[in-house]
């Protein structure tokens, strides 16, 4: 019994798998028939066709929306990523350009100190003589403080050391200011195309570096402007499409809706496929395609397989019923056998009771006979 029940469960699982495959096949068949450009004229199919047509339209609109949003998202991500890359490249290039400006300014300053600077460049020079004098005086004072501090005990040299720290800070500040001035000078010279007016052997190299970096920066700035315009355009498209907030979130929501719509579309396609398949011989409007015929054959094979499995279940259930009836027959036969045994016992008891009754009757008869004999003897005695 257990074996047969297990077999039935296994076959029913096969039937469930076949049913699932059939649902998919009917849905595919329904879509194949639907994709034929000819709408059904039979009223039995019109409702199913229109329902499927609507949900297919909804599905395609969602697909287009997701594709559109995904395209915009990809463009935004690509543009944003490129802008980050450009900013990094431009930052690095500007640092290199500052170094070029600094070197140009230093060369110009040195030529000015040596009185070999071109006149058109000299007019760009700031007044730095006073600063140079101050720097020179501070350096001499720092050297003097170092000598004085070494000659005194540590505690008494503390004020001298503090003054040295302050001088170092002032010198660092002035060095930064000098560097700023040199960078500004180099920038003026470069932007006014006067690098070639300098006399250093490094001028050609610096001029090439300046031209190359400036060209790169110009190209990158132009590219960044185009990317920003593209981002602005894409964001405007998102606003026009009613998208507020992160695009990825909207795409995720649209995909969830698409999933639900896809399930509805498959459900309607399955219903439409079943109806058109069942009455296919009555509906001659649509033509036959290789895909449609192949799908029909698959459906027929699955239907036959399902019928075979159903027959297997019926056969197994019949076998179970037969076994159950045989079991009941065996139980009834056991009851009959038991009853026969009881009847035999009862018959033996009846015989015993009958023998006992006869014996008792015989005894009664004997007792009565003895009683009569006693009465006759008493009468004879009185007469005598």
Order of alpha helices (4+ residues) and beta strands (2+ residues): alpha-alpha-alpha-alpha-alpha-alpha-alpha-alpha
